[in-house]
Amino acid sequence: MNIYGASGHGKVIIDIAESINISIDQIFDDNKNIESLNDRSVVHTLNSCLLDSDTIIAIGNNKIRKKVAESFTGNISNAIIHKSAIISPNATIKKRHCVMPNACVNASAEIGEHCIINTASTIDHDCILGNYVHISPNAAIAGNVKINEGTHIGIGAVIIPGIKIGKWVTVGAGAVIIRDIPDFAVVVGNPGKIIKYLN
């Protein structure tokens, strides 16, 4: 397997791969100032190995991850899941995403493509996550929550049951979400309040 992106997220992907005995062939980044990642060489050309083998997009920023995924002409890897993650057999997990250590995805949850379910976060029963969603470490998503495309849930945020969150929303660290959130909103605090909208 190859990794596209030599950043902190790439380091975590290496750890996940090693936890499930997947070897890393190449790491690519277009920043030529990055020469290595976790003592592994970084290449700066999309060579045939990168384009012909499975590659995981290791980019934490949702917008950049979407842009890269839509323009990448190689084979994008299926889901990569750390061995300590807990995934219900009744959950639906689509391709090309990452589940990090000690994360939990419960019964009848549906996770879209290119999502990041970060360290020790929880996705409870019947939640639906759109594509390119990022759930940060220790965030707790209660049952029957719907989170639309590109939304980023900040570290330690809490979302009560039945909430609907629009697309490309940013939920701040530690926010407590007790009301639905419209598209492009930035929400912080306890209880969560909209402070602005993003284009």
Contact map, one row per residue, 1 for C-alpha under 8 A:
1110000000000000000001111100000000000000000000000000111100000000000000000000100000000000000000000000000000000000000000000000000000000000000000000000000000000000000000000000000000000000000000000000000
1111000000000000000000011111000000000000000000000100111100000000000000000000000000000000000000000000000000000000000000000000000000000000000000000000000000000000000000000000000000000000000000000000000
1111110001001000000000010111000000000000000000000000001111000000000000000000000000000000000000000000000000000000000000000000000000000000000000000000000000000000000000000000000000000000000000000000000
0111110001000000000000000011100000000000000000000000001111100000000000000000000000000000000000000000000000000000000000000000000000000000000000000000000000000000000000000000000000000000000000000000000
0011111011000000000000000011100000000000000000000000000011100000000000000000000000000000000000000000000000000000000000000000000000000000000000000000000000000000000000000000000000000000000000000000000
0011111111100000000000000011100001011000010000000000000001000000000000000000000000000000000000000000000000000000000000000000000000000000000000000000000000000000000000000000000000000000000000000000000
0000111111100000000000000000000000001000000000000000000001100000000000000000000000000000000000000000000000000000000000000000000000000000000000000000000000000000000000000000000000000000000000000000000
0000011111110000000000000000000000000000000000000000000000000000000000000000000000000000000000000000000000000000000000000000000000000000000000000000000000000000000000000000000000000000000000000000000
0000111111111000000000000000000000000000000000000000000001110000000000000000000000000000000000000000000000000000000000000000000000000000000000000000000000000000000000000000000000000000000000000000000
0011111111111100000000000000000000001000000000000000000001100000000000000000000000000000000000000000000000000000000000000000000000000000000000000000000000000000000000000000000000000000000000000000000
0000011111111110000000000000000000001100000000000000000000000000000000000000000000000000000000000000000000000000000000000000000000000000000000000000000000000000000000000000000000000000000000000000000
0000000111111111000000000000000000000000000000000000000000000000000000000000000000000000000000000001000000000000000000000000000000000000000000000000000000000000000000000000000000000000000000000000000
0010000011111111100000000000000000000000000000000000000001000000000000000000000000000000000000000100000000000000000000000000000000000000000000000000000000000000000000000000000000000000000000000000000
0000000001111111110000010000000000000000000000000000000000000000000000000000000000000000000000000000000000000000000000000000000000000000000000000000000000000000000000000000000000000000000000000000000
0000000000111111111000000000000000000000000000000000000000000000000000000000000000000000000000000000000000000000000000000000000000000000000000000000000000000000000000000000000000000000000000000000000
0000000000011111111100000000000000000000000000000000000000000000000000000000000111100000000000000001100000000000000000000000000000000000000000000000000000000000000000000000000000000000000000000000000
0000000000001111111111110000000000000000000000000000000000000000000000000000000101000000000000000000000000000000000000000000000000000000000000000000000000000000000000000000000000000000000000000000000
0000000000000111111111100000000000000000000000000000000000000000000000000000000000000000000000000000000000000000000000000000000000000000000000000000000000000000000000000000000000000000000000000000000
0000000000000011111111000000000000000000000000000000000000000000000000000000000001100000000000000000000000000000000000000000000000000000000000000000000000000000000000000000000000000000000000000000000
0000000000000001111111000000000000000000000000000000000000000000000000000000000001100000000000000000000000000000000000000000000000000000000000000000000000000000000000000000000000000000000000000000000
0000000000000000111111100000000000000000000000000000000000000000000000000000000000000000000000000000000000000000000000000000000000000000000000000000000000000000000000000000000000000000000000000000000
1000000000000000111111110000000000000000000000000000000000000000000000000000000000000000000000000000000000000000000000000000000000000000000000000000000000000000000000000000000000000000000000000000000
1000000000000000110011111000000000000000000000000000000000000000000000000000000000000000000000000000000000000000000000000000000000000000000000000000000000000000000000000000000000000000000000000000000
1110000000000100100001111110000000000000000000000000000000000000000000000000000000000000000000000000000000000000000000000000000000000000000000000000000000000000000000000000000000000000000000000000000
1100000000000000000000111110000000000000000000000000000000000000000000000000000000000000000000000000000000000000000000000000000000000000000000000000000000000000000000000000000000000000000000000000000
1110000000000000000000011111000000000000111000000100000000000000000000000000000000000000000000000000000000000000000000000000000000000000000000000000000000000000000000000000000000000000000000000000000
0111110000000000000000011111100000001001111000000000000000000000000000000000000000000000000000000000000000000000000000000000000000000000000000000000000000000000000000000000000000000000000000000000000
0111110000000000000000000111110000000000011111000000000000000000000000000000000000000000000000000000000000000000000000000000000000000000000000000000000000000000000000000000000000000000000000000000000
0001110000000000000000000011111101000000011100000000000000000000000000000000000000000000000000000000000000000000000000000000000000000000000000000000000000000000000000000000000000000000000000000000000
0000000000000000000000000001111100000000000110000000000000000000000000000000000000000000000000000000000000000000000000000000000000000000000000000000000000000000000000000000000000000000000000000000000
0000000000000000000000000000111111000000000100000000000000000000000000000000000000000000000000000000000000000000000000000000000000000000000000000000000000000000000000000000000000000000000000000000000
0000000000000000000000000000111111100000000100000000000000000000000000000000000000000000000000000000000000000000000000000000000000000000000000000000000000000000000000000000000000000000000000000000000
0000000000000000000000000000001111100000000000000000000000000000000000000000000000000000000000000000000000000000000000000000000000000000000000000000000000000000000000000000000000000000000000000000000
0000010000000000000000000000101111111000010000000000000000000000000000000000000000000000000000000000000000000000000000000000000000000000000000000000000000000000000000000000000000000000000000000000000
0000000000000000000000000000000111111000111000000000000000000000000000000000000000000000000000000000000000000000000000000000000000000000000000000000000000000000000000000000000000000000000000000000000
0000010000000000000000000000000001111111110000000000000000000000000000000000000000000000000000000000000000000000000000000000000000000000000000000000000000000000000000000000000000000000000000000000000
0000011001100000000000000010000001111111110000000000000000000000000000000000000000000000000000000000000000000000000000000000000000000000000000000000000000000000000000000000000000000000000000000000000
0000000000100000000000000000000000011111000000000000000000000000000000000000000000000000000000000000000000000000000000000000000000000000000000000000000000000000000000000000000000000000000000000000000
0000000000000000000000000000000000011111100000000000000000000000000000000000000000000000000000000000000000000000000000000000000000000000000000000000000000000000000000000000000000000000000000000000000
0000000000000000000000000010000000011111110000000000000000000000000000000000000000000000000000000000000000000000000000000000000000000000000000000000000000000000000000000000000000000000000000000000000
0000000000000000000000000110000000111011111000000000000000000000000000000000000000000000000000000000000000000000000000000000000000000000000000000000000000000000000000000000000000000000000000000000000
0000010000000000000000000111100001111001111100000000000000000000000000000000000000000000000000000000000000000000000000000000000000000000000000000000000000000000000000000000000000000000000000000000000
0000000000000000000000000111100000100000111110000000000000000000000000000000000000000000000000000000000000000000000000000000000000000000000000000000000000000000000000000000000000000000000000000000000
0000000000000000000000000001111100000000011111000000000000000000000000000000000000000000000000000000000000000000000000000000000000000000000000000000000000000000000000000000000000000000000000000000000
0000000000000000000000000001010000000000001111100000000000000000000000000000000000000000000000000000000000000000000000000000000000000000000000000000000000000000000000000000000000000000000000000000000
0000000000000000000000000001000000000000000111110110000000000000000000000000000000000000000000000000000000000000000000000000000000000000000000000000000000000000000000000000000000000000000000000000000
0000000000000000000000000000000000000000000011111110000000000000000000000000000000000000000000000000000000000000000000000000000000000000000000000000000000000000000000000000000000000000000000000000000
0000000000000000000000000000000000000000000001111111000000000000000000000000000000000000000000000000000000000000000000000000000000000000000000000000000000000000000000000000000000000000000000000000000
0000000000000000000000000000000000000000000000111111100000000000000000000000000000000000000000000000000000000000000000000000000000000000000000000000000000000000000000000000000000000000000000000000000
0100000000000000000000000100000000000000000001111111111000000000000000000100000000000000000000000000000000000000000000000000000000000000000000000000000000000000000000000000000000000000000000000000000
0000000000000000000000000000000000000000000001111111111000000000000000001110000000000000000000000000000000000000000000000000000000000000000000000000000000000000000000000000000000000000000000000000000
0000000000000000000000000000000000000000000000011111110000000000000000000110000000000000000000000000000000000000000000000000000000000000000000000000000000000000000000000000000000000000000000000000000
1100000000000000000000000000000000000000000000001111111000000000000000000110000000000000000000000000000000000000000000000000000000000000000000000000000000000000000000000000000000000000000000000000000
1100000000000000000000000000000000000000000000000111111100000000000000000111100000000000000000000000000000000000000000000000000000000000000000000000000000000000000000000000000000000000000000000000000
1111000000000000000000000000000000000000000000000110111110000000000000000111100000000000000000000000000000000000000000000000000000000000000000000000000000000000000000000000000000000000000000000000000
1111000000000000000000000000000000000000000000000000011111000000000000000001110000000000000000010000000000000000000000000000000000000000000000000000000000000000000000000000000000000000000000000000000
0011100000000000000000000000000000000000000000000000001111100000100110000001000000000000000000000000000000000000000000000000000000000000000000000000000000000000000000000000000000000000000000000000000
0011111011001000000000000000000000000000000000000000000111110000100000000000000000000000000000000000000000000000000000000000000000000000000000000000000000000000000000000000000000000000000000000000000
0001101011000000000000000000000000000000000000000000000011111101100000000000000000000000000000000000000000000000000000000000000000000000000000000000000000000000000000000000000000000000000000000000000
0000000010000000000000000000000000000000000000000000000001111100100000000000000000000000000000000000000000000000000100000000000000000100000000000000000000000000000000000000000000000000000000000000000
0000000000000000000000000000000000000000000000000000000000111111100000000000000000000000000000000000000000000000000000000000000000000000000000000000000000000000000000000000000000000000000000000000000
0000000000000000000000000000000000000000000000000000000000111111110000000000000000000000000000000000000000000000000000000000000000011100000000000000011100000000000000000000000000000000000000000000000
0000000000000000000000000000000000000000000000000000000000001111111000000000000000000000000000000000000000000000000000000000000000010000000000000000010000000000000000000000000000000000000000000000000
0000000000000000000000000000000000000000000000000000000000101111111100000000000000000000000000000000000000000000000000000000000000000000000000000000000000000000000000000000000000000000000000000000000
0000000000000000000000000000000000000000000000000000000011111111111110000000000000000000000000000000000000000000010000000000000000010000000000000000000000000000000000000000000000000000000000000000000
0000000000000000000000000000000000000000000000000000000000000111111111000000000000000000000000000000000000000000010000000000000000010000000000000000000000000000000000000000000000000000000000000000000
0000000000000000000000000000000000000000000000000000000000000011111111100000000000000000000000000000000000000000000000000000000000000000000000000000000000000000000000000000000000000000000000000000000
0000000000000000000000000000000000000000000000000000000010000001111111110000000000000000000000000000000000000000000000000000000000000000000000000000000000000000000000000000000000000000000000000000000
0000000000000000000000000000000000000000000000000000000010000000111111110001000000000000000000000000000000000000000000000000000000000000000000000000000000000000000000000000000000000000000000000000000
0000000000000000000000000000000000000000000000000000000000000000011111110000000000000000000000000000000000000000000000000000000000000000000000000000000000000000000000000000000000000000000000000000000
0000000000000000000000000000000000000000000000000000000000000000001111111000000000000000000000000000000000000000000000000000000000000000000000000000000000000000000000000000000000000000000000000000000
0000000000000000000000000000000000000000000000000000000000000000000111111100000000000000000000000000000000000000000000000000000000000000000000000000000000000000000000000000000000000000000000000000000
0000000000000000000000000000000000000000000000000010000000000000000000111110000000000000000000000000000000000000000000000000000000000000000000000000000000000000000000000000000000000000000000000000000
0000000000000000000000000000000000000000000000000111111000000000000000011111000000000000000000000000000000000000000000000000000000000000000000000000000000000000000000000000000000000000000000000000000
0000000000000000000000000000000000000000000000000011111000000000000000001111100000000000000000000000000000000000000000000000000000000000000000000000000000000000000000000000000000000000000000000000000
0000000000000000000000000000000000000000000000000000011110000000000010000111110000000000000000010000000000000000000000000000000000000000000000000000000000000000000000000000000000000000000000000000000
1000000000000000000000000000000000000000000000000000011100000000000000000011111100000000000000110000000000000000000000000000000000000000000000000000000000000000000000000000000000000000000000000000000
0000000000000000000000000000000000000000000000000000000100000000000000000001111100000000000000111000000000000000000000000000000000000000000000000000000000000000000000000000000000000000000000000000000
0000000000000000000000000000000000000000000000000000000000000000000000000000111110000000000011111110000000000000000000000000000000000000000000000000000000000000000000000000000000000000000000000000000
0000000000000001100000000000000000000000000000000000000000000000000000000000111111000000000000011110000000000000000000000000000000000000000000000000000000000000000000000000000000000000000000000000000
0000000000000001000000000000000000000000000000000000000000000000000000000000001111101000000000000111000000000000000000000000000000000000000000000000000000000000000000000000000000000000000000000000000
0000000000000001101100000000000000000000000000000000000000000000000000000000000111111000000000000011110000000000000000000000000000000000000000000000000000000000000000000000000000000000000000000000000
0000000000000001001100000000000000000000000000000000000000000000000000000000000011111000000000000000100000000000000000000000000000000000000000000000000000000000000000000000000000000000000000000000000
0000000000000000000000000000000000000000000000000000000000000000000000000000000001111100000000000000111000000000000000000000000000000000000000000000000000000000000000000000000000000000000000000000000
0000000000000000000000000000000000000000000000000000000000000000000000000000000011111110000000000011111100000000000000000000000000000000000000000000000000000000000000000000000000000000000000000000000
0000000000000000000000000000000000000000000000000000000000000000000000000000000000011111000000000000011111000000000000000000000000000000000000000000000000000000000000000000000000000000000000000000000
0000000000000000000000000000000000000000000000000000000000000000000000000000000000001111101000000000000111000000000000000000000000000000000000000000000000000000000000000000000000000000000000000000000
0000000000000000000000000000000000000000000000000000000000000000000000000000000000000111111000000000000011110000000000000000000000000000000000000000000000000000000000000000000000000000000000000000000
0000000000000000000000000000000000000000000000000000000000000000000000000000000000000011111000000000000000100000000000000000000000000000000000000000000000000000000000000000000000000000000000000000000
0000000000000000000000000000000000000000000000000000000000000000000000000000000000000001111100000000000001111000000000000000000000000000000000000000000000000000000000000000000000000000000000000000000
0000000000000000000000000000000000000000000000000000000000000000000000000000000000000011111110000000000011111100000000000000000000000000000000000000000000000000000000000000000000000000000000000000000
0000000000000000000000000000000000000000000000000000000000000000000000000000000000000000011111000000000000011110000000000000000000000000000000000000000000000000000000000000000000000000000000000000000
0000000000000000000000000000000000000000000000000000000000000000000000000000001000000000001111100000000000000111100000000000000000000000000000000000000000000000000000000000000000000000000000000000000
0000000000000000000000000000000000000000000000000000000000000000000000000000001000000000000111111000000000000111100000000000000000000000000000000000000000000000000000000000000000000000000000000000000
0000000000000000000000000000000000000000000000000000000000000000000000000000111000000000000011111000000000000001110000000000000000000000000000000000000000000000000000000000000000000000000000000000000
0000000000000000000000000000000000000000000000000000000100000000000000000001111100000000000001111100000000000000111000000000000000000000000000000000000000000000000000000000000000000000000000000000000
0000000000000000000000000000000000000000000000000000000000000000000000000000011100000000000001111110000000000000111100000000000000000000000000000000000000000000000000000000000000000000000000000000000
0000000000001000000000000000000000000000000000000000000000000000000000000000001110000000000000011111000000000000011111000000000000000000000000000000000000000000000000000000000000000000000000000000000
0000000000000000000000000000000000000000000000000000000000000000000000000000001111001000000000001111101000000000000111100000000000000000000000000000000000000000000000000000000000000000000000000000000
0000000000010001000000000000000000000000000000000000000000000000000000000000000011001000000000000111111000000000000111110000000000000000000000000000000000000000000000000000000000000000000000000000000
0000000000000001000000000000000000000000000000000000000000000000000000000000000001111000000000000011111000000000000001110000000000000000000000000000000000000000000000000000000000000000000000000000000
0000000000000000000000000000000000000000000000000000000000000000000000000000000001011100000000000001111100000000000000111000000000000000000000000000000000000000000000000000000000000000000000000000000
0000000000000000000000000000000000000000000000000000000000000000000000000000000000011100000000000011111110000000000011111100000000000000000000000000000000000000000000000000000000000000000000000000000
0000000000000000000000000000000000000000000000000000000000000000000000000000000000001110000000000000011111000000000000011111000000000000000000000000000000000000000000000000000000000000000000000000000
0000000000000000000000000000000000000000000000000000000000000000000000000000000000000111001000000000001111101000000000000111100000000000000000000000000000000000000000000000000000000000000000000000000
0000000000000000000000000000000000000000000000000000000000000000000000000000000000000111011000000000000111111000000000000111110000000000000000000000000000000000000000000000000000000000000000000000000
0000000000000000000000000000000000000000000000000000000000000000000000000000000000000001111000000000000011111000000000000001110000000000000000000000000000000000000000000000000000000000000000000000000
0000000000000000000000000000000000000000000000000000000000000000000000000000000000000001011100000000000001111100000000000000111000000000000000000000000000000000000000000000000000000000000000000000000
0000000000000000000000000000000000000000000000000000000000000000000000000000000000000000011100000000000011111110000000000011111100000000000000000000000000000000000000000000000000000000000000000000000
0000000000000000000000000000000000000000000000000000000000000000000000000000000000000000001111000000000000011111000000000000011110000000000000000000000000000000000000000000000000000000000000000000000
0000000000000000000000000000000000000000000000000000000000000000000000000000000000000000000111000000000000001111101000000000000111100000000000000000000000000000000000000000000000000000000000000000000
0000000000000000000000000000000000000000000000000000000000000000000000000000000000000000000011100000000000000111111000000000000111111000000000000000000000000000000000000000000000000000000000000000000
0000000000000000000000000000000000000000000000000000000000000000000000000000000000000000000011111000000000000011111000000000000001110000000000000000000000000000000000000000000000000000000000000000000
0000000000000000000000000000000000000000000000000000000000000000110000000000000000000000000000111100000000000001111100000000000000111000000000000000000000000000000000000000000000000000000000000000000
0000000000000000000000000000000000000000000000000000000000000000000000000000000000000000000000011100000000000011111110000000000001111100000000000000000000000000000000000000000000000000000000000000000
0000000000000000000000000000000000000000000000000000000000010000000000000000000000000000000000001111000000000000011111000000000000011111000000000000000000000000000000000000000000000000000000000000000
0000000000000000000000000000000000000000000000000000000000000000000000000000000000000000000000000111001000000000001111101000000000000111100000000000000000000000000000000000000000000000000000000000000
0000000000000000000000000000000000000000000000000000000000000000000000000000000000000000000000000111101000000000000111111000000000000111110000000000000000000000000000000000000000000000000000000000000
0000000000000000000000000000000000000000000000000000000000000000000000000000000000000000000000000011111000000000000011111000000000000001110000000000000000000000000000000000000000000000000000000000000
0000000000000000000000000000000000000000000000000000000000000000000000000000000000000000000000000001111100000000000001111100000000000000111000000000000000000000000000000000000000000000000000000000000
0000000000000000000000000000000000000000000000000000000000000000000000000000000000000000000000000000011100000000000011111110000000000011111110000000000000000000000000000000000000000000000000000000000
0000000000000000000000000000000000000000000000000000000000000000000000000000000000000000000000000000001111000000000000011111000000000000011111000000000000000000000000000000000000000000000000000000000
0000000000000000000000000000000000000000000000000000000000000000000000000000000000000000000000000000000111001000000000001111101000000000000111100000000000000000000000000000000000000000000000000000000
0000000000000000000000000000000000000000000000000000000000000000000000000000000000000000000000000000000111101000000000000111111000000000000011110000000000000000000000000000000000000000000000000000000
0000000000000000000000000000000000000000000000000000000000000000000000000000000000000000000000000000000011111000000000000011111000000000000001110000000000000000000000000000000000000000000000000000000
0000000000000000000000000000000000000000000000000000000000000000000000000000000000000000000000000000000001111100000000000001111100000000000000111000000000000000000000000000000000000000000000000000000
0000000000000000000000000000000000000000000000000000000000000000000000000000000000000000000000000000000000011100000000000011111110000000000011111110000000000000000000000000000000000000000000000000000
0000000000000000000000000000000000000000000000000000000000000000000000000000000000000000000000000000000000001111000000000000011111000000000000011110000000000000000000000000000000000000000000000000000
0000000000000000000000000000000000000000000000000000000000000000000000000000000000000000000000000000000000000111000000000000001111101000000000000111100000000000000000000000000000000000000000000000000
0000000000000000000000000000000000000000000000000000000000000000000000000000000000000000000000000000000000000011101000000000000111111000000000000011110000000000000000000000000000000000000000000000000
0000000000000000000000000000000000000000000000000000000000000000000000000000000000000000000000000000000000000011111000000000000011111000000000000001110000000000000000000000000000000000000000000000000
0000000000000000000000000000000000000000000000000000000000000110110000000000000000000000000000000000000000000001111100000000000001111100000000000000111000000000000000000000000000000000000000000000000
0000000000000000000000000000000000000000000000000000000000000100000000000000000000000000000000000000000000000001011100000000000011111110000000000011111100000000000000000000000000000000000000000000000
0000000000000000000000000000000000000000000000000000000000010100000000000000000000000000000000000000000000000000001111000000000000011111000000000000011110000000000000000000000000000000000000000000000
0000000000000000000000000000000000000000000000000000000000000000000000000000000000000000000000000000000000000000000111001000000000001111101000000000000111100000000000000000000000000000000000000000000
0000000000000000000000000000000000000000000000000000000000000000000000000000000000000000000000000000000000000000000111101000000000000111111000000000000111110000000000000000000000000000000000000000000
0000000000000000000000000000000000000000000000000000000000000000000000000000000000000000000000000000000000000000000011111000000000000011111000000000000001110000000000000000000000000000000000000000000
0000000000000000000000000000000000000000000000000000000000000000000000000000000000000000000000000000000000000000000001111100000000000001111100000000000000111000000000000000000000000000000000000000000
0000000000000000000000000000000000000000000000000000000000000000000000000000000000000000000000000000000000000000000000011100000000000011111110000000000011111100000000000000000000000000000000000000000
0000000000000000000000000000000000000000000000000000000000000000000000000000000000000000000000000000000000000000000000001110000000000000011111000000000000011110000000000000000000000000000000000000000
0000000000000000000000000000000000000000000000000000000000000000000000000000000000000000000000000000000000000000000000001111001000000000001111101000000000000111100000000000000000000000000000000000000
0000000000000000000000000000000000000000000000000000000000000000000000000000000000000000000000000000000000000000000000000111101000000000000111111000000000000111110000000000000000000000000000000000000
0000000000000000000000000000000000000000000000000000000000000000000000000000000000000000000000000000000000000000000000000011111000000000000011111000000000000001110000000000000000000000000000000000000
0000000000000000000000000000000000000000000000000000000000000000000000000000000000000000000000000000000000000000000000000001111100000000000001111100000000000000111000000000000000000000000000000000000
0000000000000000000000000000000000000000000000000000000000000000000000000000000000000000000000000000000000000000000000000000011100000000000011111110000000000011111110000000000000000000000000000000000
0000000000000000000000000000000000000000000000000000000000000000000000000000000000000000000000000000000000000000000000000000001110000000000000011111000000000000011110000000000000000000000000000000000
0000000000000000000000000000000000000000000000000000000000000000000000000000000000000000000000000000000000000000000000000000001111001000000000001111101000000000000111100000000000000000000000000000000
0000000000000000000000000000000000000000000000000000000000000000000000000000000000000000000000000000000000000000000000000000000011101000000000000111111000000000000011110000000000000000000000000000000
0000000000000000000000000000000000000000000000000000000000000000000000000000000000000000000000000000000000000000000000000000000011111000000000000011111000000000000001110000000000000000000000000000000
0000000000000000000000000000000000000000000000000000000000000110000000000000000000000000000000000000000000000000000000000000000001111100000000000001111100000000000000111000000000000000000000000000000
0000000000000000000000000000000000000000000000000000000000000100000000000000000000000000000000000000000000000000000000000000000000011100000000000011111110000000000001111110000000000000000000000000000
0000000000000000000000000000000000000000000000000000000000000100000000000000000000000000000000000000000000000000000000000000000000001111000000000000011111000000000000011110000000000000000000000000000
0000000000000000000000000000000000000000000000000000000000000000000000000000000000000000000000000000000000000000000000000000000000000111001000000000001111101000000000000111100000000000000000000000000
0000000000000000000000000000000000000000000000000000000000000000000000000000000000000000000000000000000000000000000000000000000000000011101000000000000111111000000000000111111000000000000000000000000
0000000000000000000000000000000000000000000000000000000000000000000000000000000000000000000000000000000000000000000000000000000000000011111000000000000011111000000000000001110000000000000000000000000
0000000000000000000000000000000000000000000000000000000000000000000000000000000000000000000000000000000000000000000000000000000000000001111100000000000001111100000000000000111000000000000000000000000
0000000000000000000000000000000000000000000000000000000000000000000000000000000000000000000000000000000000000000000000000000000000000000011100000000000011111110000000000011111110000000000000000000000
0000000000000000000000000000000000000000000000000000000000000000000000000000000000000000000000000000000000000000000000000000000000000000001111000000000000011111000000000000011110000000000000000000000
0000000000000000000000000000000000000000000000000000000000000000000000000000000000000000000000000000000000000000000000000000000000000000000111001000000000001111101000000000000111000000000000000000000
0000000000000000000000000000000000000000000000000000000000000000000000000000000000000000000000000000000000000000000000000000000000000000000011101000000000000111111000000000000111000000000000000000000
0000000000000000000000000000000000000000000000000000000000000000000000000000000000000000000000000000000000000000000000000000000000000000000011111000000000000011111000000000000000000000000000000000000
0000000000000000000000000000000000000000000000000000000000000000000000000000000000000000000000000000000000000000000000000000000000000000000001111100000000000001111100000000000000000000000000000000000
0000000000000000000000000000000000000000000000000000000000000000000000000000000000000000000000000000000000000000000000000000000000000000000000011100000000000011111110000000000011110000000000000000000
0000000000000000000000000000000000000000000000000000000000000000000000000000000000000000000000000000000000000000000000000000000000000000000000001110000000000000011111000000000000111000000000000000000
0000000000000000000000000000000000000000000000000000000000000000000000000000000000000000000000000000000000000000000000000000000000000000000000001111000000000000001111101000000000011110000000000000000
0000000000000000000000000000000000000000000000000000000000000000000000000000000000000000000000000000000000000000000000000000000000000000000000000011101000000000000111111000000000001111000000000000000
0000000000000000000000000000000000000000000000000000000000000000000000000000000000000000000000000000000000000000000000000000000000000000000000000011111000000000000011111000000000000111000000000000000
0000000000000000000000000000000000000000000000000000000000000000000000000000000000000000000000000000000000000000000000000000000000000000000000000001111100000000000001111100000000000011100000000000000
0000000000000000000000000000000000000000000000000000000000000000000000000000000000000000000000000000000000000000000000000000000000000000000000000000011100000000000011111110000000001111111000000000000
0000000000000000000000000000000000000000000000000000000000000000000000000000000000000000000000000000000000000000000000000000000000000000000000000000001111000000000000011111000000000001111000000000000
0000000000000000000000000000000000000000000000000000000000000000000000000000000000000000000000000000000000000000000000000000000000000000000000000000001111001000000000001111101000000000011100000000000
0000000000000000000000000000000000000000000000000000000000000000000000000000000000000000000000000000000000000000000000000000000000000000000000000000000011101000000000000111111000000000011110000000000
0000000000000000000000000000000000000000000000000000000000000000000000000000000000000000000000000000000000000000000000000000000000000000000000000000000011111000000000000011111000000000000100000000000
0000000000000000000000000000000000000000000000000000000000000000000000000000000000000000000000000000000000000000000000000000000000000000000000000000000001111100000000000001111100000000000111000000000
0000000000000000000000000000000000000000000000000000000000000000000000000000000000000000000000000000000000000000000000000000000000000000000000000000000001011100000000000011111110000000001111110000000
0000000000000000000000000000000000000000000000000000000000000000000000000000000000000000000000000000000000000000000000000000000000000000000000000000000000001111000000000000011111000000000111110000000
0000000000000000000000000000000000000000000000000000000000000000000000000000000000000000000000000000000000000000000000000000000000000000000000000000000000001111001000000000001111110000000001110000000
0000000000000000000000000000000000000000000000000000000000000000000000000000000000000000000000000000000000000000000000000000000000000000000000000000000000000011001000000000000111110000000000110000000
0000000000000000000000000000000000000000000000000000000000000000000000000000000000000000000000000000000000000000000000000000000000000000000000000000000000000000001100000000000011111000000000010000000
0000000000000000000000000000000000000000000000000000000000000000000000000000000000000000000000000000000000000000000000000000000000000000000000000000000000000000001110000000000011111100000000000000000
0000000000000000000000000000000000000000000000000000000000000000000000000000000000000000000000000000000000000000000000000000000000000000000000000000000000000000000111001000000000111110100000000000000
0000000000000000000000000000000000000000000000000000000000000000000000000000000000000000000000000000000000000000000000000000000000000000000000000000000000000000000011101000000000011111100000000000000
0000000000000000000000000000000000000000000000000000000000000000000000000000000000000000000000000000000000000000000000000000000000000000000000000000000000000000000011111000000000001111100000000000000
0000000000000000000000000000000000000000000000000000000000000000000000000000000000000000000000000000000000000000000000000000000000000000000000000000000000000000000001111100000000000111110000000000111
0000000000000000000000000000000000000000000000000000000000000000000000000000000000000000000000000000000000000000000000000000000000000000000000000000000000000000000000011100000000001111111000000111110
0000000000000000000000000000000000000000000000000000000000000000000000000000000000000000000000000000000000000000000000000000000000000000000000000000000000000000000000001111000000000001111100000111110
0000000000000000000000000000000000000000000000000000000000000000000000000000000000000000000000000000000000000000000000000000000000000000000000000000000000000000000000001111001000000000111110011111000
0000000000000000000000000000000000000000000000000000000000000000000000000000000000000000000000000000000000000000000000000000000000000000000000000000000000000000000000000011111100000000011111111110000
0000000000000000000000000000000000000000000000000000000000000000000000000000000000000000000000000000000000000000000000000000000000000000000000000000000000000000000000000001011100000000001111111000000
0000000000000000000000000000000000000000000000000000000000000000000000000000000000000000000000000000000000000000000000000000000000000000000000000000000000000000000000000000011110000000000111111000000
0000000000000000000000000000000000000000000000000000000000000000000000000000000000000000000000000000000000000000000000000000000000000000000000000000000000000000000000000000001111000000000111111000000
0000000000000000000000000000000000000000000000000000000000000000000000000000000000000000000000000000000000000000000000000000000000000000000000000000000000000000000000000000001111100000001111111100000
0000000000000000000000000000000000000000000000000000000000000000000000000000000000000000000000000000000000000000000000000000000000000000000000000000000000000000000000000000000000000000001111111110000
0000000000000000000000000000000000000000000000000000000000000000000000000000000000000000000000000000000000000000000000000000000000000000000000000000000000000000000000000000000000000000111100011111100
0000000000000000000000000000000000000000000000000000000000000000000000000000000000000000000000000000000000000000000000000000000000000000000000000000000000000000000000000000000000000000111100001111100
0000000000000000000000000000000000000000000000000000000000000000000000000000000000000000000000000000000000000000000000000000000000000000000000000000000000000000000000000000000000000000111000000111110
0000000000000000000000000000000000000000000000000000000000000000000000000000000000000000000000000000000000000000000000000000000000000000000000000000000000000000000000000000000000000001110000000111111
0000000000000000000000000000000000000000000000000000000000000000000000000000000000000000000000000000000000000000000000000000000000000000000000000000000000000000000000000000000000000001110000000001111
0000000000000000000000000000000000000000000000000000000000000000000000000000000000000000000000000000000000000000000000000000000000000000000000000000000000000000000000000000000000000001000000000000111
